[in-house]
Structures are given as C-alpha cells and as structure tokens.
Amino acid sequence: MVTRFGSIAAAGAAVMIASTGLFGQSQPAASPEYVKQVESWRARHEADYRRDYVPLAGLFYLDNGVNTAGSASGSRVLLPPRAPATIGRFVQQGGGTRFEPAPGVAVTLKGKPITSPVALTPDGEPVPPDEVQIGDIALWVHKSGDRRAIRMRDPQGAPARGFSGFKWFPIDRQYRIVGKFIKDPTPRDVLIPSLSGDDQPYTTEGLVEFTFQGQTVRMRPMTTRPNRFFFIFRDATAGKETYEAARFLYSDLLPDGTTVLDFNESYNPPCAFNEFTTCPLPPAENRLKMRILAGEQNYVAASKSQ
C-alpha cells in the first residue's frame, strides 16, 4: 500500500557531512581521468536538459471532458500566437486522454497526419509519450499525481530564449563518497510531495549509509529500476549557491552492496529554471545540514527570483 512519506522512519535526518571517501577514509586529489569522466557526464546532462527541459513553455491541467487547444483566447491549452486559433481538443475521460483534431489543421503524431480521434500514451510509461505536433510545437500528456496535464515544448518560447546556461562547482574528489546499502525488511511504496502540490509515487527499499569524521549519515534513495538509486536531497547551500528546493543524484547498487554517491554529478531539477515542471521534494532523511559545494549551482535567473 502506498503511504505518505512523512509516515516512514526519518532516521539519520539533518546530519552534517564532511569530506569523506570509502567509509570515512580520505581520498586523493582528482586525477585527470576522473575530471574527464565527470566533465563528460556533465556535457551529456547539459545536452539532455537543453533538449528535454529548456524548451518547455506550458503546462495545462486538464478538466474532465473537453479541453480546447489553440492560440485563440480562452483555449484550455493555450498555444503561442503563431499557432492556428484552434488545432482541436483534448478529451479527458475515464482515466484516458484522446486528441480530436480540428478539420483542415496540419497536426501530426509520429510524423503522420492526425485525421481522426487518437488515444494518447502519457509520459511516465515504459514507452515514450505520444507527442502531438503543430509545426515546431510539441504537446503530450503529463502525469502529475492523479492529475493529467498537457505539457508543451516550444523552442521559440520565452523559457528557451531566456535560459542563461549551466553553472557547476569545481570538480572535487572529496565529494565522491562510497556508502553501503541497508535494506528495509520489505520494499515500500511511498508518496513524495512535489512543488506542483501533487504526490508522486516511488518505491524505496532501504537506506544508504556512510561515515565521515566518525559520524554516520543515512540517506534514503528511491529505486527507479533494479539496482538503480535516485536521491532527492537538499543541503545548507540551498537557496544560496544551489537551488532552494532540491537537487538530484543517481547511483548504482554494486554487487558488493556498496554504491558511489558522486555529488560532483548532482544536478538541479528542471523546476530550478522552468516553471512548467513537477519536481519532487526531499524526504526527511535527505534534508542535510552540511554545505555540499559540489555539483550544479543555482541558475542566474533562479537566484534573482529568490
């Protein structure tokens, strides 16, 4: 059964972290090979974010029933002025969403014209979502908790034009930390609150524990697939050098029961620079007192708004 995350144990919350290596041992300075590895990861991350999140330009929550779409004033899914006044309508019914095109409008799905109503696969499924395209504008169904919305990507939109780029802390080997995985008795389904106000479902299977300066730190990851951990965390730099709400970090569970938390590869959620996203917030265990001067820093635009 899915429970609210606040009800699960919060052992290890609000713990300070210092530089550490394998269970507290000091680590050597970053080698050129390690620096190149992290820089390569950051380059891939930036390319992915520029493609997937920087161009987001709209998030329109659907009402049950008919939702009009177009550039005409009053459209439920309001498109940029260069789009037709109406392209059709999204119909939310019985937990599913279908698109019904307006006659004579050049709307496509997977490169083929849409000439009749079509059911749309939302995001968050094992397969990519169905994207309705009108010119260079893409629309698809986004799941936010129990609600459904239409998310819009527009490479000519204000968010894409105003994006100020990425900013990172210098690569520091001391923030590459090895911890061990402590399994819960059984996996748990949990609901994580998000900035959109919706609860997002995850599965968690245990805690990752490591030591520093004689102290023990425990962070709780979500399991996104077998042996793959997703950490939602914030630290004492939040709202200053880094984004206020959270940062994200992935790691792999290794066969020996350890996992590497490389905070040099921690990064901002898309909501750090784009309001048309739905980002989860850190669970209690992952609200740290330390200043993690590693990974991605805040965006200039986000800093100005705080």
C-alpha positions as CSV (number, residue, x, y, z in Angstrom):
1,M,0.0,0.0,0.0
2,V,1.2,3.5,-0.8
3,T,1.8,5.7,2.3
4,R,2.7,9.3,2.7
5,F,6.5,9.6,3.1
6,G,6.3,11.5,6.3
7,S,5.0,8.4,8.0
8,I,8.1,6.4,7.3
9,A,11.1,6.5,9.6
10,A,13.3,9.5,9.4
11,A,16.5,8.0,10.9
12,G,19.6,9.9,10.1
13,A,17.8,13.2,9.2
14,A,19.6,16.5,9.5
15,V,23.1,15.1,9.7
16,M,26.2,17.1,8.8
17,I,28.5,15.7,6.2
18,A,32.2,16.4,5.7
19,S,34.6,15.3,3.1
20,T,34.9,11.5,3.0
21,G,35.9,8.5,1.0
22,L,35.2,4.9,1.5
23,F,33.5,4.8,4.9
24,G,35.3,7.9,6.1
25,Q,38.8,7.4,4.6
26,S,40.4,10.5,2.9
27,Q,40.6,10.5,-0.9
28,P,43.4,11.6,-3.2
29,A,43.1,14.7,-5.4
30,A,41.1,14.3,-8.6
31,S,43.1,12.7,-11.4
32,P,42.9,13.9,-14.9
33,E,41.0,10.8,-15.8
34,Y,38.4,11.4,-13.1
35,V,38.0,15.0,-14.1
36,K,37.4,14.0,-17.7
37,Q,34.9,11.4,-16.6
38,V,32.8,14.0,-14.6
39,E,33.1,16.6,-17.4
40,S,31.8,14.1,-19.9
41,W,28.9,13.2,-17.7
42,R,28.1,17.0,-17.2
43,A,28.2,17.5,-21.0
44,R,25.7,14.7,-21.6
45,H,23.5,16.0,-18.9
46,E,23.5,19.5,-20.3
47,A,22.7,18.2,-23.8
48,D,19.8,16.2,-22.4
49,Y,18.4,19.1,-20.4
50,R,18.7,21.5,-23.3
51,R,16.7,19.1,-25.4
52,D,14.1,17.9,-22.9
53,Y,13.5,20.7,-20.4
54,V,14.9,24.1,-21.5
55,P,12.2,24.4,-24.3
56,L,9.3,23.6,-22.0
57,A,6.8,26.5,-22.4
58,G,3.5,25.4,-21.0
59,L,1.8,23.0,-18.5
60,F,-2.0,23.0,-18.8
61,Y,-4.0,20.8,-16.4
62,L,-6.9,19.1,-18.0
63,D,-10.5,19.3,-16.9
64,N,-12.6,16.1,-17.1
65,G,-14.2,16.2,-20.6
66,V,-13.4,18.6,-23.4
67,N,-10.3,20.9,-23.4
68,T,-9.9,23.1,-26.4
69,A,-6.4,23.7,-27.8
70,G,-5.1,26.6,-30.0
71,S,-3.9,30.2,-29.9
72,A,-7.4,31.6,-29.5
73,S,-8.0,33.4,-26.3
74,G,-9.8,31.2,-23.8
75,S,-8.3,27.9,-25.1
76,R,-7.7,25.5,-22.3
77,V,-4.4,24.5,-23.9
78,L,-3.2,27.9,-25.0
79,L,-0.6,27.8,-27.8
80,P,1.7,30.6,-29.0
81,P,0.3,33.3,-31.3
82,R,2.0,31.7,-34.4
83,A,-0.2,28.6,-34.0
84,P,-3.6,28.2,-35.5
85,A,-6.5,29.6,-33.5
86,T,-7.7,26.1,-32.9
87,I,-5.9,22.8,-33.6
88,G,-8.6,20.6,-32.0
89,R,-9.3,19.4,-28.5
90,F,-8.0,17.1,-25.8
91,V,-10.7,14.9,-24.2
92,Q,-10.1,13.6,-20.7
93,Q,-12.4,10.7,-19.9
94,G,-12.2,7.6,-17.8
95,G,-8.6,8.0,-16.9
96,G,-7.5,8.3,-20.5
97,T,-6.8,11.2,-22.9
98,R,-7.6,11.4,-26.6
99,F,-6.9,14.1,-29.1
100,E,-9.6,15.1,-31.6
101,P,-8.1,17.3,-34.5
102,A,-9.8,20.3,-36.0
103,P,-10.7,19.9,-39.7
104,G,-8.0,21.1,-42.1
105,V,-5.3,21.7,-39.4
106,A,-1.9,20.1,-40.1
107,V,-1.4,18.2,-36.8
108,T,0.9,15.2,-36.7
109,L,1.7,12.2,-34.5
110,K,5.0,10.4,-35.1
111,G,5.3,12.2,-38.4
112,K,1.9,11.2,-39.7
113,P,-1.1,13.5,-40.0
114,I,-3.9,13.1,-37.4
115,T,-7.2,13.0,-39.2
116,S,-9.4,11.3,-36.6
117,P,-9.5,11.0,-32.8
118,V,-6.5,9.2,-31.3
119,A,-5.8,7.9,-27.8
120,L,-2.6,9.3,-26.3
121,T,0.0,7.4,-24.2
122,P,1.1,9.7,-21.3
123,D,4.6,10.2,-20.1
124,G,5.9,8.0,-17.2
125,E,5.1,4.8,-19.1
126,P,7.7,2.2,-20.3
127,V,7.3,3.7,-23.8
128,P,7.8,7.3,-24.8
129,P,4.7,9.5,-24.7
130,D,2.7,10.3,-27.8
131,E,3.6,13.8,-29.0
132,V,1.0,15.9,-30.9
133,Q,3.0,18.3,-33.2
134,I,1.9,21.5,-34.8
135,G,5.0,23.0,-36.6
136,D,7.8,23.0,-34.1
137,I,5.5,22.9,-31.1
138,A,5.0,19.6,-29.4
139,L,2.2,18.6,-26.9
140,W,1.9,15.5,-24.8
141,V,0.0,14.2,-21.8
142,H,1.9,14.6,-18.5
143,K,1.0,12.7,-15.3
144,S,1.2,14.7,-12.1
145,G,0.0,12.6,-9.3
146,D,-3.6,11.8,-10.0
147,R,-4.0,14.7,-12.4
148,R,-3.3,14.9,-16.1
149,A,-1.9,17.9,-17.9
150,I,-0.7,18.8,-21.4
151,R,2.9,19.8,-21.5
152,M,4.2,22.0,-24.3
153,R,7.6,22.2,-25.8
154,D,8.3,25.4,-27.8
155,P,11.9,26.0,-28.9
156,Q,10.9,29.6,-29.7
157,G,9.3,30.2,-26.3
158,A,10.4,32.6,-23.6
159,P,12.0,30.0,-21.3
160,A,14.3,28.7,-24.1
161,R,15.2,32.2,-25.2
162,G,16.0,33.3,-21.6
163,F,17.9,30.3,-20.5
164,S,21.2,31.5,-19.0
165,G,23.1,28.2,-19.1
166,F,24.6,25.8,-16.6
167,K,26.9,26.6,-13.7
168,W,28.9,24.0,-11.8
169,F,31.2,23.8,-8.7
170,P,34.8,22.8,-9.5
171,I,35.2,19.1,-9.5
172,D,36.3,17.9,-6.0
173,R,37.2,14.3,-5.4
174,Q,36.3,14.6,-1.7
175,Y,32.6,14.6,-2.7
176,R,32.8,11.2,-4.3
177,I,31.6,9.1,-1.4
178,V,31.1,5.3,-1.1
179,G,28.3,4.1,1.1
180,K,26.7,0.8,1.9
181,F,23.1,-0.2,1.3
182,I,21.0,-1.2,4.3
183,K,17.8,-2.9,3.0
184,D,14.4,-2.4,4.7
185,P,12.6,-5.6,5.7
186,T,10.4,-5.1,2.5
187,P,10.3,-2.5,-0.3
188,R,7.8,0.3,0.3
189,D,5.6,2.3,-2.0
190,V,5.7,6.0,-0.9
191,L,4.2,9.3,-2.0
192,I,6.6,12.1,-2.3
193,P,5.2,15.7,-2.3
194,S,6.1,17.9,-5.3
195,L,6.2,21.6,-6.0
196,S,3.1,21.2,-8.1
197,G,1.1,20.1,-5.0
198,D,0.7,16.6,-6.3
199,D,2.1,13.5,-4.6
200,Q,4.4,11.4,-6.8
201,P,4.6,7.7,-6.3
202,Y,8.0,6.0,-5.8
203,T,9.4,2.8,-4.4
204,T,12.1,2.8,-1.7
205,E,14.0,-0.3,-0.5
206,G,16.3,1.0,2.2
207,L,18.9,3.5,3.2
208,V,22.5,4.2,2.1
209,E,24.8,4.7,5.0
210,F,28.3,6.1,5.0
211,T,30.6,7.7,7.7
212,F,32.5,10.9,7.9
213,Q,34.6,12.3,10.7
214,G,33.4,9.5,12.9
215,Q,29.7,10.3,12.3
216,T,27.2,8.2,10.4
217,V,25.0,9.6,7.6
218,R,22.0,7.8,6.2
219,M,20.2,8.9,3.1
220,R,17.1,7.3,1.6
221,P,17.1,6.7,-2.2
222,M,14.1,5.9,-4.4
223,T,14.6,2.8,-6.6
224,T,13.8,3.7,-10.2
225,R,14.7,0.2,-11.6
226,P,16.6,-2.8,-10.2
227,N,19.9,-1.6,-8.6
228,R,19.4,2.0,-9.6
229,F,19.0,4.7,-6.9
230,F,17.6,8.1,-7.2
231,F,18.4,10.6,-4.4
232,I,16.3,13.8,-3.9
233,F,18.2,15.9,-1.4
234,R,18.9,19.5,-0.3
235,D,21.8,20.8,1.9
236,A,22.8,24.0,3.6
237,T,23.7,25.7,0.3
238,A,20.1,25.5,-0.8
239,G,18.7,29.0,-1.6
240,K,22.2,30.4,-1.8
241,E,24.7,28.7,-4.1
242,T,22.3,26.0,-5.1
243,Y,18.6,25.7,-5.9
244,E,16.4,26.1,-2.9
245,A,14.0,23.2,-3.3
246,A,16.3,20.2,-4.0
247,R,19.0,18.6,-6.1
248,F,19.0,15.2,-7.7
249,L,21.6,12.4,-7.8
250,Y,21.7,8.9,-9.2
251,S,23.9,6.0,-8.2
252,D,24.1,2.2,-8.9
253,L,23.9,-0.5,-6.3
254,L,27.0,-2.7,-6.9
255,P,27.2,-6.4,-6.3
256,D,29.1,-6.0,-3.1
257,G,26.3,-4.0,-1.6
258,T,28.0,-0.6,-1.9
259,T,27.1,2.4,-4.0
260,V,29.0,5.5,-5.1
261,L,27.4,8.9,-4.3
262,D,29.3,11.3,-6.5
263,F,28.0,14.7,-5.6
264,N,30.1,16.2,-8.4
265,E,27.3,14.8,-10.6
266,S,24.4,16.1,-8.5
267,Y,22.2,18.4,-10.5
268,N,19.2,20.8,-10.4
269,P,15.7,19.5,-11.1
270,P,14.1,21.1,-14.1
271,C,11.9,23.3,-11.9
272,A,15.1,25.2,-11.0
273,F,14.8,27.2,-14.2
274,N,11.4,26.2,-15.7
275,E,8.0,26.6,-14.1
276,F,6.3,24.1,-16.3
277,T,7.6,21.1,-14.5
278,T,6.6,19.0,-11.5
279,C,9.5,18.2,-9.2
280,P,9.6,16.0,-6.1
281,L,10.8,17.4,-2.7
282,P,13.4,15.7,-0.5
283,P,12.3,13.2,2.2
284,A,13.2,13.9,5.8
285,E,16.4,11.8,5.7
286,N,17.8,13.7,2.8
287,R,17.5,17.3,4.2
288,L,21.1,17.7,5.2
289,K,22.8,20.3,7.4
290,M,26.0,20.3,5.5
291,R,27.2,22.5,2.7
292,I,27.8,20.3,-0.4
293,L,30.0,22.5,-2.5
294,A,29.8,20.1,-5.4
295,G,27.7,19.5,-8.5
296,E,25.4,22.0,-10.1
297,Q,24.9,25.5,-8.8
298,N,21.8,27.7,-9.0
299,Y,20.8,29.4,-12.2
300,V,21.2,33.1,-12.5
301,A,17.5,33.7,-13.2
302,A,16.6,31.5,-10.2
303,S,19.0,33.4,-7.9
304,K,17.4,36.7,-8.9
305,S,13.9,35.5,-8.1
306,Q,14.8,34.4,-4.5
